[in-house]
Amino acid sequence: MKLLILGATGPTGRHAVDLALRAGDSVTAFVRNPAALDDLADQVSLATGDATSHRDVSAAMAGQDAVVAALGRGRSVVADDFDESIRSSGLDWTLVYPTRLTHGPASGISD
């Protein structure tokens, strides 16, 4: 499967990249800073752009089978516009909006 992963350099996105590669998927990582994935340069394709740009995201989705968006819900993403561009793409998609994920065991406690 040709899989586009947005937010590929963050903890959640990086985990999605690792899982996709282990599953044998062809991964395109959408990043602001390609140097952040230098260690995977021989395993993934890179699409550089701005996740808040409908044009950049749409261009990166071309030719993909599915998209995984693992972007923080912070100030960098206008959620409604971003969600709509992915939902209307015709691709299979998954949006991940972690509010507070850690690498530790589940605690059942939230702030």
Secondary structure, DSSP 8 states (H G I E B T S, - for coil): -EEEEETTTSHHHHHHHHHHHHTT-EEEEEES-GGGGGGGTTT-EEEE--TT-HHHHHHHHTT-SEEEE---SSTT--HHHHHHHHHTTSSEEEE---SS--SS-------
